[in-house]
């Protein structure tokens, strides 16, 4: 019965603990519910409807009218006067051959650019979720570290108080330990504030209430980079949404330039009509009207020059985006590479050595072999190295999230 009660109490405590927060669940929720992603998706879907509109013929015109003779009354003189009639006429405007196709292709490139913008938005939101997730995890880990070291410092304080009580240590040893203990509290409080900020950011990205509860992020072991810098640069050139969007804009402006050149050629309108003449024979009419580009030196020529400048601008935008993206990819790759090497150094060499030095100095202080300043120095050094390790881990994961945003693949 006692075992059952203990097991039941343990189950209750486990149920009260918040579930672990999983990054995969957050990214799926963000892609499903984030307003930025949904807005970009709808903008792309709207842009997909334009090519068929732009490549369609203008709406035909239907005319209904009459001509009267001898009186303003409707249909006056029909059947007696040759100029009196009532009839219908249909007109259809036709752009010069090739214009409709070019307009559809221009709109198609704009839709393609909007798709790449949609991909950019998805990657941006996912990257921000991942960065906020790792910052949130960092606050938990750092708080655990500081609370553990606070307990260790309290142990050191008790040792110094015991030595001071028997006259084997100076009072300043106690004061230094108390001061160092007080210094940890503001750090822990700062981490609590950073945790609340990271939680609010995550809730915002997944469209939850700002104060919605979140569990503790799962621990993740850093893995070495699986892609080389050359692989990532190749991926940028082939698949980076930012560059693909700029490339689509280059193609769009080139097509718009061809369309502007075709505006030198006139559109035309075909009309056909039937006119009722009463007892007289019916009259039929057909004609073709052309638009004359009579002011081409002010209109069409300027439009061609405008589009030529737009092509040049789009190409420069592509080159600038390529250069900026290449720099950012290399910078974040080197940052991730360096952070991973530093983590290996801290975890395999620096932290174990500093921990041994702290344990040795604490044992020696209890026997009076070393002074209290050495213990505090070793404590502060060990704490600093452990904090540096976790700072490098955070830097590593943030760099990976930014690389994925820029390249579209996990490095």
SEVOFI-427678 format. One record per residue: residue in three letters; z, x, y of N, C-alpha, C in turn. Coordinates in steps of 0.2 Angstrom, whole numbers, padded with zeros to 4 digits, always signed. Each point is the difference from the previous one (the first is absolute). Layout:
N
ALAZXYZXYZXY
...
***
This chain:
411
UNK+0000+0004-0006+0000-0004+0006+0000+0004+0006
UNK+0004+0006+0000+0000+0004+0006-0006+0004+0001
UNK-0004+0002-0006-0006+0003+0001-0005-0005+0003
UNK+0000-0007-0002-0004-0005+0003+0001+0000+0007
UNK+0006+0000+0002+0002-0001+0008-0003+0006+0003
UNK+0001+0006-0002-0003+0006+0003-0008-0001+0001
UNK-0003-0002-0006-0007+0000+0000-0002-0005+0005
UNK+0003-0006+0000-0002-0005+0005+0001+0002+0007
UNK+0005+0003+0002+0001+0003+0006-0005+0005+0002
UNK-0002+0004-0005-0005+0005+0002-0007-0003+0001
UNK-0001-0006-0004-0006-0004+0002+0000-0003+0006
UNK+0006-0002+0003+0000-0003+0006-0001+0005+0006
UNK+0003+0006-0001-0001+0005+0005-0008+0002+0000
UNK-0003+0001-0006-0007+0002+0000-0004-0006+0003
UNK+0001-0006-0001-0004-0005+0003+0001+0000+0008
UNK+0006+0002+0003+0001+0000+0007-0003+0006+0003
UNK-0002+0005-0004-0003+0006+0003-0008-0002+0002
UNK-0002+0002+0006-0007-0002+0002-0005+0004-0005
UNK-0005-0003-0002-0005+0003-0004-0004+0006+0003
UNK-0002+0004-0004-0003+0006+0003-0007-0002+0003
UNK-0001+0003+0006-0006-0002+0003-0006+0004-0002
UNK-0005-0003-0002-0006+0004-0003-0006+0000+0005
UNK-0003+0006+0000-0005+0001+0005-0006-0004-0002
UNK-0002-0001-0006-0006-0003-0002+0001-0008+0002
UNK+0006-0003-0001+0001-0007+0002-0001-0001+0008
UNK+0002+0005+0004+0000+0000+0007-0008+0000+0002
UNK-0003+0005-0003-0007+0001+0002-0004-0007-0002
UNK+0001-0002-0005-0004-0006-0002+0002-0006+0004
UNK+0006-0001+0002+0002-0005+0005-0003+0001+0007
UNK+0000+0006+0002-0003+0001+0007-0007-0001+0000
UNK-0004+0001-0005-0007-0001-0001-0001-0008+0000
UNK+0004-0003-0003+0000-0007-0001+0002-0004+0007
UNK+0005+0002+0003+0003-0004+0006+0000+0003+0006
UNK-0002+0007+0001+0000+0003+0007-0005-0003+0004
UNK+0002-0003+0006-0005-0003+0005-0006+0005+0002
UNK+0001+0006+0001-0005+0005+0002-0005+0000-0005
UNK+0002+0000-0007-0005+0000-0005-0004-0006-0001
UNK+0004-0006+0001-0004-0006+0000-0004-0001+0005
UNK+0001+0002+0006-0004-0001+0006-0006+0004-0001
UNK+0000+0007-0002-0005+0004-0001-0005-0003-0006
UNK+0003-0003-0005-0004-0003-0005-0004-0006+0002
UNK+0003-0004+0004-0004-0006+0003-0005+0002+0005
UNK+0001+0006+0004-0005+0002+0004-0006+0003-0003
UNK+0002+0003-0006-0006+0002-0004-0004-0005-0003
UNK+0004-0006-0003-0004-0005-0002-0004-0004+0005
UNK+0003+0000+0006-0004-0003+0005-0006+0004+0002
UNK+0000+0006+0000-0005+0005+0001-0006-0001-0005
UNK+0002-0002-0006-0005+0000-0005-0004-0007+0001
UNK+0002-0004+0004-0004-0006+0001-0006+0001+0005
UNK+0001+0005+0004-0005+0001+0005-0007+0003-0002
UNK-0001+0004-0005-0007+0002-0001-0005-0006-0001
UNK+0003-0005-0004-0005-0006-0001-0001-0003+0006
UNK+0004-0001+0005-0001-0003+0006-0005+0004+0004
UNK+0001+0006+0000-0004+0004+0005-0007+0001-0003
UNK-0001-0001-0006-0007+0001-0003-0004-0007-0001
UNK+0004-0005+0002-0003-0007+0000-0005-0001+0006
UNK-0005-0005-0001-0004-0002+0006+0004-0004+0005
UNK-0002+0000+0006+0004-0004+0005-0001-0007-0002
UNK+0004-0004+0002+0000-0008-0002-0007-0002+0003
UNK-0004-0004-0003-0006-0004+0003+0002-0005+0005
UNK-0005-0001+0004+0002-0005+0005-0005-0006-0001
UNK+0003-0006+0000-0003-0007-0001+0000-0003+0007
UNK-0006-0002+0002-0001-0004+0007-0003-0007-0001
UNK+0002-0004+0004-0002-0007-0001-0001-0003+0008
UNK-0006-0002+0001-0001-0002+0007-0006-0005+0001
UNK-0002-0001+0006-0006-0005+0001-0002+0002+0007
UNK-0007-0002+0001-0003+0001+0006-0003-0007+0002
UNK+0002-0003+0006-0002-0006+0002-0006+0000+0006
UNK-0004-0005+0000-0005+0000+0005-0001-0006+0004
UNK+0000+0000+0007+0000-0006+0004+0007-0003+0001
UNK+0005+0002-0003+0007-0003+0001+0005+0005-0003
UNK+0006+0000+0003+0005+0004-0002+0003-0003-0007
UNK-0002-0006-0001+0003-0003-0006-0001+0004-0007
UNK+0004+0001-0004-0001+0003-0007-0006-0003-0003
UNK-0005+0005-0002-0005-0002-0004-0006-0004+0004
UNK+0001+0000+0006-0005-0004+0004-0007+0003-0001
UNK-0005-0004-0001-0007+0003+0000-0002+0002-0007
UNK+0005+0000-0005-0002+0002-0007-0006-0004-0003
UNK-0005+0002-0002-0005-0003-0003-0006-0002+0005
UNK+0002+0001+0007-0005-0001+0005-0002+0006+0004
UNK+0005+0004+0001-0001+0007+0004+0000+0006-0005
UNK-0004+0004+0001+0000+0006-0005+0005+0005+0001
UNK+0004-0001+0006+0005+0005+0001+0007-0003-0002
UNK+0000-0007-0002+0006-0003-0002+0001+0001-0008
UNK+0006+0002-0001+0001+0001-0008+0008+0001-0001
UNK+0002-0001-0006+0007+0002-0002-0001+0004-0007
UNK+0004+0005+0000+0000+0004-0006+0006+0005-0001
UNK-0001+0004-0005+0005+0004-0002-0003+0007-0001
UNK+0004+0005+0001-0002+0007+0000+0006+0005-0003
UNK-0002+0004-0005+0004+0005-0003-0002+0007+0002
UNK+0005+0004+0002-0001+0007+0002+0005+0004-0004
UNK-0003+0006-0002+0004+0005-0004-0001+0007+0003
UNK+0005+0003+0002-0001+0007+0003+0001+0005-0006
UNK-0005+0005+0000+0000+0005-0005+0001+0007+0004
UNK+0005+0004-0002+0001+0006+0002-0006+0005-0002
UNK-0002+0005+0003-0005+0005-0002+0002+0002-0007
UNK-0005+0001-0004+0002+0002-0007+0004+0006+0000
UNK+0005+0000-0004+0005+0006-0001+0006-0001+0004
UNK+0000-0004+0005+0006-0001+0004+0006-0003-0004
UNK-0002-0005-0004+0006-0004-0003+0003+0004-0006
UNK-0004+0004-0003+0002+0005-0005+0005+0005+0003
UNK-0002+0003+0006+0004+0005+0003+0007-0003+0002
UNK-0001-0006+0003+0006-0003+0002+0005-0002-0005
UNK-0002-0002-0006+0004-0001-0006+0003+0007-0002
UNK-0004+0005+0000+0002+0007-0003+0006+0002+0005
UNK-0001-0001+0007+0005+0002+0005+0006-0003-0002
UNK+0000-0007-0001+0006-0004-0002+0003+0002-0006
UNK-0004+0002-0005+0002+0003-0006+0004+0006+0000
UNK-0002+0005+0004+0003+0006+0001+0007-0001+0004
UNK+0000-0005+0004+0006-0002+0004+0005-0003-0006
UNK-0002-0004-0004+0004-0003-0006+0003+0006-0004
UNK-0005+0005-0002+0002+0006-0004+0006+0004+0004
UNK-0001+0000+0007+0005+0004+0003+0007-0004+0000
UNK-0001-0006+0001+0007-0004-0001+0003+0000-0006
UNK-0004+0001-0006+0003+0001-0006+0004+0007+0000
UNK-0003+0005+0002+0003+0006+0001+0007+0000+0004
UNK-0001-0004+0005+0006-0001+0004+0005-0004-0003
UNK-0002-0005-0005+0005-0003-0004+0003+0005-0005
UNK-0004+0004-0003+0003+0005-0004+0005+0005+0004
UNK-0002+0002+0006+0005+0004+0004+0006-0004+0001
UNK+0000-0006+0001+0006-0004+0002+0005+0000-0007
UNK-0004-0001-0005+0004-0001-0007+0004+0007-0001
UNK-0004+0006+0001+0003+0006-0001+0005+0002+0005
UNK-0001-0002+0006+0005+0001+0005+0007-0004-0001
UNK-0001-0006-0002+0006-0004-0002+0004+0003-0006
UNK-0004+0002-0005+0003+0003-0006+0003+0006+0002
UNK-0003+0004+0004+0003+0007+0002+0007-0001+0004
UNK+0000-0005+0004+0006-0001+0004+0005-0003-0004
UNK-0001-0004-0005+0005-0003-0005+0003+0006-0004
UNK-0005+0005-0002+0003+0005-0004+0004+0005+0004
UNK-0002+0001+0006+0004+0005+0004+0007-0003+0002
UNK+0000-0007+0001+0006-0003+0002+0005+0000-0007
UNK-0004-0001-0005+0004+0000-0007+0003+0006-0001
UNK-0003+0006+0001+0002+0006-0001+0006+0002+0005
UNK-0001-0002+0006+0005+0001+0005+0007-0004-0002
UNK-0001-0006-0002+0005-0004-0003+0004+0004-0005
UNK-0004+0002-0005+0003+0004-0006+0003+0006+0003
UNK-0002+0003+0005+0003+0006+0003+0007-0001+0002
UNK+0001-0006+0004+0006-0001+0002+0005-0001-0005
UNK-0002-0004-0006+0005+0000-0005+0002+0006-0003
UNK-0005+0005-0001+0001+0006-0003+0005+0004+0004
UNK-0002+0000+0007+0004+0005+0004+0007-0003+0001
UNK+0001-0007+0000+0007-0002+0000+0004+0001-0006
UNK-0003+0000-0006+0003+0002-0006+0002+0007+0001
UNK-0004+0004+0002+0001+0008+0001+0006+0001+0005
UNK+0000-0003+0006+0005+0001+0004+0007-0003-0002
UNK+0000-0006-0004+0006-0003-0002+0003+0005-0006
UNK-0005+0003-0004+0003+0004-0005+0003+0007+0003
UNK-0003+0002+0005+0002+0006+0004+0006-0002+0004
UNK+0001-0006+0002+0006-0002+0004+0006+0000-0005
UNK-0001-0002-0006+0005+0000-0005+0002+0008-0002
UNK-0005+0004+0000+0002+0007-0001+0003+0003+0006
UNK-0001-0002+0006+0003+0002+0006+0007-0002+0000
UNK+0001-0006-0002+0007-0003-0001+0004+0005-0005
UNK-0003+0002-0005+0004+0004-0005+0001+0007+0003
UNK-0004+0002+0004+0001+0007+0004+0006-0001+0005
UNK+0000-0006+0003+0005-0001+0005+0007-0001-0004
UNK+0000-0003-0005+0006+0000-0004+0003+0007-0002
UNK-0005+0004-0002+0002+0007-0002+0003+0004+0006
UNK-0004-0001+0006+0002+0003+0006+0007-0002+0002
UNK+0001-0007+0000+0007-0003+0002+0005+0003-0005
UNK-0001+0000-0006+0005+0003-0005+0002+0007+0001
UNK-0005+0004+0002+0001+0007+0001+0003+0001+0007
UNK-0001-0004+0005+0003+0000+0006+0008-0002-0001
UNK+0001-0005-0004+0007-0002-0001+0004+0005-0003
UNK-0003+0005-0004+0005+0005-0002-0001+0006+0004
UNK-0003+0000+0005-0001+0006+0005-0005+0005-0002
UNK-0005-0002-0004-0005+0005-0003-0007-0001+0004
UNK+0000-0005+0005-0006-0001+0003+0002-0002+0008
UNK-0005+0001+0004+0001-0001+0007-0001-0008+0001
UNK+0003-0002+0006-0001-0007+0001-0007-0002+0002
UNK-0004+0005+0003-0006-0001+0002-0005-0001-0006
UNK+0002+0002-0006-0004-0002-0006+0000-0007-0001
UNK+0006-0003+0001+0000-0007-0001-0004-0004+0006
UNK+0000+0003+0006-0003-0003+0005-0008+0000-0001
UNK-0002+0006-0002-0007+0001-0001-0003-0005-0006
UNK+0004-0001-0005-0002-0004-0005+0000-0007+0002
UNK+0005-0002+0004+0000-0007+0003-0006-0001+0005
UNK-0002+0005+0004-0006-0001+0004-0006+0000-0004
UNK-0001+0004-0005-0006+0000-0004-0001-0007-0003
UNK+0006-0003-0002+0000-0007-0003-0002-0005+0005
UNK+0002+0001+0006-0001-0005+0005-0008+0000+0002
UNK-0003+0006-0001-0007+0001+0002-0004-0004-0005
UNK+0002-0001-0006-0004-0003-0005-0001-0008+0001
UNK+0005-0003+0003+0000-0007+0002-0006-0002+0004
UNK-0001+0003+0006-0006-0002+0004-0006+0001-0004
UNK-0001+0005-0004-0006+0000-0004-0001-0006-0005
UNK+0005-0002-0003+0000-0005-0005-0002-0007+0004
UNK+0003-0001+0006-0001-0005+0004-0007+0000+0003
UNK-0003+0005+0001-0007+0001+0002-0005-0002-0005
UNK+0002+0002-0006-0004-0002-0006+0000-0007-0001
UNK+0006-0004+0001+0000-0007-0001-0005-0003+0005
UNK+0000+0002+0006-0005-0003+0005-0007+0002-0002
UNK-0001+0006-0002-0007+0001-0003-0002-0004-0006
UNK+0005-0002-0004-0002-0004-0006-0001-0007+0003
UNK+0003-0003+0005-0001-0007+0002-0007+0000+0003
UNK-0002+0005+0004-0006+0001+0003-0006+0000-0005
UNK+0001+0004-0005-0005+0000-0006-0001-0006-0003
UNK+0006-0004-0001+0000-0006-0004-0004-0005+0005
UNK+0001+0000+0006-0003-0005+0005-0008+0001+0000
UNK-0002+0007+0000-0007+0001+0000-0003-0002-0007
UNK+0003+0001-0005-0003-0002-0007+0000-0008+0000
UNK+0005-0003+0002+0000-0008+0001-0006-0002+0004
UNK-0001+0003+0006-0005-0002+0004-0007+0001-0003
UNK-0001+0006-0004-0007+0001-0003-0001-0005-0005
UNK+0005-0002-0004-0001-0005-0005+0001-0007+0002
UNK+0001-0001+0006+0000-0007+0003+0007-0004-0002
UNK+0005+0004+0000+0006-0003-0002+0005+0000+0007
UNK+0005-0004+0000+0005+0000+0005+0003+0007+0001
UNK+0001+0002+0007+0002+0007+0001+0006+0002-0004
UNK+0005-0005-0001+0006+0002-0003+0000-0002-0007
UNK-0006-0001-0003+0000-0002-0008+0003+0006-0004
UNK+0004-0002-0005+0003+0006-0004-0005+0004-0004
UNK+0001+0006+0000-0004+0004-0004+0004+0005-0005
UNK-0002+0001-0006+0004+0004-0004-0001+0008+0001
UNK+0003+0004-0004-0001+0007+0001-0006+0002-0003
UNK-0004+0004+0003-0006+0003-0002+0001+0004-0007
UNK-0005-0001-0004+0001+0004-0006-0001+0008+0001
UNK+0004+0004-0004-0001+0007+0001-0007+0002-0003
UNK-0003+0005+0004-0007+0002-0002+0000+0008+0000
UNK-0002+0003-0006+0000+0007+0000-0007+0002+0002
UNK+0000+0005+0005-0006+0003+0003-0004+0003-0005
UNK-0006-0002+0000-0005+0004-0005-0005+0004+0004
UNK-0002+0006-0003-0005+0004+0004-0006-0004+0002
UNK-0004+0003+0005-0006-0003+0002-0005+0000-0006
UNK-0003-0006-0001-0005+0000-0006-0007+0002+0003
UNK-0001+0000+0006-0007+0001+0003+0000+0006+0005
UNK-0005+0004-0001-0001+0006+0005-0002-0003+0007
UNK+0001+0005+0005-0003-0002+0006-0007-0001+0001
UNK-0004+0004-0004-0007-0001+0000-0002-0007-0003
UNK+0004-0002-0005-0001-0007-0003+0001-0005+0005
UNK+0006+0000+0004+0001-0005+0005-0005+0000+0005
UNK-0002+0006+0002-0006+0000+0006-0006-0003-0003
UNK-0002+0001-0006-0006-0003-0003+0002-0008+0000
UNK+0006-0002-0002+0001-0007+0000+0000-0003+0007
UNK+0002+0004+0005-0001-0003+0007-0007-0001+0002
UNK-0004+0005-0002-0007-0001+0002-0004-0006-0003
UNK+0002-0001-0007-0003-0005-0004+0003-0007+0001
UNK+0007+0000+0001+0003-0007-0001+0005-0002+0005
UNK+0001+0005+0005+0005-0002+0005-0002-0006+0004
UNK+0004-0005+0001-0003-0006+0003-0001+0001+0008
UNK+0004+0004+0003-0002+0002+0007-0007+0003+0001
UNK-0001+0004-0004-0007+0003+0000-0006-0004-0002
UNK+0002-0004-0005-0005-0005-0002-0001-0005+0005
UNK+0005-0002+0004-0001-0005+0005-0004+0003+0006
UNK+0001+0006+0002-0004+0003+0005-0007+0001-0002
UNK-0001+0002-0007-0007+0000-0002-0004-0006+0000
UNK+0004-0006-0001-0003-0006+0000-0002-0002+0008
UNK+0004+0002+0004-0001-0001+0007-0006+0004+0002
UNK-0001+0006-0002-0006+0004+0001-0006-0004-0002
UNK+0000-0002-0006-0006-0004-0003-0001-0006+0004
UNK+0005-0003+0002+0000-0006+0004-0004+0001+0007
UNK+0002+0005+0003-0003+0002+0007-0007+0002-0001
UNK-0002+0004-0006-0007+0002-0001-0004-0007-0001
UNK+0002-0004-0004-0004-0007-0001+0000-0003+0007
UNK+0005+0000+0004+0000-0004+0006-0005+0004+0005
UNK-0001+0006-0001-0005+0004+0004-0007-0003-0002
UNK-0001+0000-0006-0007-0002-0002-0001-0008+0002
UNK+0005-0004+0000-0001-0007+0002-0001+0000+0008
UNK+0003+0005+0004-0001+0000+0007-0008+0002+0001
UNK-0002+0004-0004-0007+0002+0001-0005-0005-0002
UNK+0002-0004-0004-0004-0006-0002+0000-0006+0005
UNK+0005+0001+0005+0000-0005+0005-0006+0000+0005
UNK-0004+0006-0001-0006+0001+0004-0005-0005-0002
UNK+0000-0002-0006-0005-0005-0003+0003-0007+0001
UNK-0005-0005+0002+0002-0006+0002+0002-0005-0006
UNK+0005-0004+0001+0001-0006-0005-0005-0005+0002
UNK-0001-0005-0004-0005-0005+0001+0003-0007-0003
UNK-0003-0005+0003+0002-0007-0002-0006-0004-0002
UNK+0001-0003-0006-0006-0005-0003+0002-0007+0001
UNK-0004-0004+0003+0002-0007+0002-0006-0004-0003
UNK+0002-0006-0002-0005-0005-0003+0003-0007+0002
UNK-0005-0005+0002+0002-0006+0002-0005-0006-0002
UNK+0003-0006+0000-0004-0006-0001+0001-0005+0006
UNK-0005-0003+0002+0000-0004+0006-0003-0007-0002
UNK+0004-0005+0001-0003-0007-0001-0004-0002+0006
UNK-0006-0003-0001-0004-0002+0006-0001-0007+0000
UNK+0003-0004-0004-0002-0008-0001-0006-0001-0003
UNK-0004-0004+0003-0007-0001-0003-0005+0006+0000
UNK+0002+0005+0004-0004+0005+0000+0001+0005-0006
UNK-0004+0005-0001+0002+0005-0006+0006+0004+0002
UNK+0004+0001-0005+0006+0004+0001-0002+0007+0002
UNK+0005+0004+0003-0002+0006+0003+0005+0005-0004
UNK-0003+0006-0001+0004+0005-0004+0000+0006+0004
UNK+0006+0004+0000+0000+0006+0004+0003+0006-0004
UNK-0002+0006+0001+0003+0006-0003-0001+0006+0005
UNK+0005+0004+0000-0001+0006+0005+0005+0005-0002
UNK-0001+0006+0002+0004+0006-0001+0002+0003+0007
UNK+0007+0001+0001+0002+0003+0007+0003+0007-0002
UNK-0001+0005+0004+0002+0006+0000+0005+0002+0005
UNK+0005+0003-0001+0005+0003+0005-0003+0007+0002
UNK-0002+0001+0006-0003+0006+0003+0006+0005+0002
UNK+0001+0006-0002+0005+0004+0002-0003+0003+0007
UNK+0000-0004+0005-0003+0002+0006+0004+0005+0004
UNK+0007+0000-0002+0005+0004+0004+0002+0006-0004
UNK-0004+0002-0004+0002+0005-0005+0004+0006+0003
UNK-0003+0002+0006+0003+0006+0003+0007-0001+0002
UNK+0003-0006+0001+0006-0001+0002+0005-0003-0006
UNK-0004-0003-0005+0004-0003-0005+0000+0004-0007
UNK-0006+0000-0003-0001+0003-0007+0001+0007+0001
UNK-0003+0004+0005+0001+0007+0000+0008+0002+0001
UNK+0003-0004+0004+0008+0001+0001+0003-0001-0007
UNK-0002-0005-0003+0003-0002-0007-0001+0006-0005
UNK-0006+0002+0000-0001+0006-0005+0005+0006+0002
UNK+0000+0002+0007+0004+0005+0002+0007-0001-0002
UNK+0003-0006+0001+0007-0002-0002+0001+0001-0007
UNK-0004-0002-0004+0001+0001-0007-0001+0007-0003
UNK-0004+0004+0004-0001+0007-0002+0007+0003+0002
UNK+0003-0001+0005+0006+0003+0002+0006-0003-0005
UNK-0001-0006-0002+0005-0002-0005+0000+0003-0007
UNK-0007+0002-0002-0001+0004-0006+0004+0007+0001
UNK-0001+0003+0006+0003+0007+0001+0007-0001+0000
UNK+0003-0005+0003+0007-0001+0000+0003-0001-0007
UNK-0003-0004-0004+0002-0001-0007+0000+0006-0004
UNK-0005+0004+0001+0000+0007-0004+0005+0004+0002
UNK+0002+0000+0007+0005+0004+0002+0007-0002-0002
UNK+0000-0007-0001+0007-0003-0002+0001+0002-0008
UNK-0006+0000-0003+0000+0002-0007+0003+0007-0001
UNK-0003+0005+0004+0001+0007+0000+0008+0001+0002
UNK+0002-0004+0005+0007+0001+0002+0005-0002-0005
UNK-0002-0006-0003+0004-0003-0006+0001+0005-0006
UNK-0006+0003-0001+0000+0005-0006+0004+0006+0002
UNK+0000+0003+0006+0004+0005+0001+0007-0001+0000
UNK+0002-0006+0004+0007-0002+0000+0003-0001-0007
UNK-0004-0004-0004+0002-0001-0007+0001+0006-0004
UNK-0005+0005+0001+0001+0006-0004+0006+0004+0002
UNK+0001+0000+0006+0006+0004+0002+0007-0004-0002
UNK+0000-0006+0000+0006-0004-0002+0001+0001-0007
UNK-0006-0001-0004+0001+0001-0008+0003+0007-0001
UNK-0003+0005+0003+0002+0007-0002+0007+0001+0003
UNK+0002-0002+0006+0007+0000+0002+0005-0003-0005
UNK-0002-0006-0002+0005-0003-0004+0000+0003-0007
UNK-0006+0002-0002+0000+0003-0007+0005+0007+0000
UNK-0001+0004+0005+0004+0006+0001+0007-0002+0001
UNK+0002-0005+0003+0007-0002+0001+0003-0002-0007
UNK-0004-0004-0004+0002-0002-0006+0001+0006-0005
UNK-0005+0004+0000+0000+0006-0004+0006+0005+0002
UNK+0002+0001+0006+0005+0004+0002+0007-0004-0001
UNK+0000-0006+0001+0006-0004-0002+0002+0001-0007
UNK-0005-0001-0004+0001+0000-0008+0003+0007-0002
UNK-0003+0006+0003+0002+0006-0001+0007+0001+0002
UNK+0002-0002+0006+0007+0001+0002+0005-0004-0004
UNK-0002-0006-0002+0004-0004-0005+0001+0004-0006
UNK-0005+0003-0003+0001+0004-0006+0005+0006+0001
UNK-0001+0003+0006+0005+0006+0002+0007-0003+0001
UNK+0001-0005+0003+0006-0003+0002+0004-0002-0007
UNK-0004-0003-0004+0003-0003-0006+0001+0005-0006
UNK-0004+0005+0000+0001+0005-0005+0004+0007+0002
UNK+0000+0001+0006+0003+0006+0002+0006+0000+0005
UNK-0002-0003+0006+0004+0000+0006+0006-0004-0001
UNK-0001-0007-0002+0006-0004-0001+0005+0002-0006
UNK-0003+0002-0006+0005+0002-0005+0004+0006+0003
UNK-0003+0005+0003+0003+0006+0002+0005-0002+0006
UNK-0001-0004+0004+0005-0002+0005+0005-0004-0003
UNK-0001-0004-0005+0005-0004-0003+0005+0005-0003
UNK-0003+0005-0004+0005+0005-0003+0004+0003+0005
UNK-0003+0002+0006+0004+0004+0005+0005-0005+0003
UNK-0001-0006+0000+0005-0005+0003+0006+0000-0005
UNK-0002-0001-0007+0005-0001-0005+0005+0006+0000
UNK-0004+0006+0000+0004+0006+0000+0004+0001+0006
UNK-0002-0001+0006+0004+0001+0006+0006-0005+0000
UNK-0001-0006-0003+0006-0005+0000+0005+0002-0005
UNK-0002+0003-0006+0005+0002-0004+0003+0006+0002
UNK-0003+0005+0004+0003+0006+0003+0005-0002+0006
UNK-0002-0006+0003+0004-0002+0006+0007-0002-0003
UNK+0000-0004-0006+0006-0002-0002+0005+0005-0003
UNK-0003+0006-0001+0004+0006-0002+0001+0004+0006
UNK-0003-0001+0006+0001+0004+0005-0004+0006+0001
UNK-0006+0000-0004-0004+0006+0000-0005+0000+0006
UNK-0002-0006+0002-0005+0000+0006+0004-0005+0005
UNK-0003+0000+0006+0003-0004+0005-0004-0007+0000
UNK+0003-0004+0004-0003-0007+0000-0007+0000+0004
UNK-0001+0004+0004-0007+0000+0004-0005+0001-0005
UNK+0001+0004-0006-0005+0001-0005-0001-0006-0004
UNK+0005-0004-0001-0001-0006-0004-0004-0005+0004
UNK+0002-0001+0007-0004-0004+0004-0007+0002+0001
UNK-0001+0006+0001-0007+0003+0000-0004-0002-0006
UNK+0002+0001-0006-0003-0001-0006-0001-0008-0001
UNK+0005-0004+0002-0001-0007+0000-0006-0002+0004
UNK+0000+0002+0007-0005-0002+0004-0007+0002-0002
UNK+0000+0006-0003-0007+0003-0002-0002-0004-0006
UNK+0004-0002-0005-0002-0004-0005-0002-0007+0002
UNK+0003-0003+0004-0002-0006+0003-0006+0000+0003
UNK-0001+0005+0004-0007+0001+0004-0005+0001-0005
UNK+0000+0004-0005-0005+0001-0005-0002-0006-0004
UNK+0005-0004-0001-0001-0006-0004-0003-0006+0004
UNK+0002+0000+0007-0004-0004+0004-0007+0002+0002
UNK-0001+0006+0000-0007+0003+0001-0004-0002-0006
UNK+0003+0000-0006-0004-0001-0006-0003-0008+0001
UNK+0005-0004+0001-0002-0007+0001-0005-0002+0006
UNK+0001+0004+0005-0004+0000+0006-0007+0002-0002
UNK-0001+0005-0004-0007+0002-0003-0002-0005-0004
UNK+0004-0003-0004-0003-0005-0005-0002-0006+0004
UNK+0003-0002+0005-0002-0006+0005-0007+0002+0003
UNK+0000+0007+0002-0007+0002+0004-0005+0000-0005
UNK+0001+0002-0007-0005+0000-0005-0003-0007-0001
UNK+0005-0005-0001-0003-0007-0002-0003-0003+0006
UNK+0002+0001+0006-0003-0002+0006-0007+0003+0001
UNK-0001+0006-0001-0007+0003+0000-0004-0003-0005
UNK+0002-0001-0006-0004-0003-0006-0002-0007+0003
UNK+0004-0004+0003-0002-0007+0002-0005+0001+0005
UNK+0000+0005+0005-0005+0000+0005-0007+0003-0003
UNK+0001+0004-0005-0006+0002-0003-0004-0005-0004
UNK+0004-0004-0003-0003-0006-0004-0003-0005+0005
UNK+0003-0001+0006-0003-0004+0005-0007+0002+0003
UNK+0000+0007+0001-0006+0003+0002-0006+0000-0005
UNK+0002+0002-0006-0005+0001-0005-0002-0006-0005
UNK+0005-0005+0000-0001-0005-0004+0002+0001-0008
UNK+0003+0006-0001+0002+0002-0007+0006+0003+0000
UNK+0004+0000-0005+0006+0003-0001-0001+0008-0001
UNK+0003+0004+0004-0001+0007-0001+0004+0003-0006
***
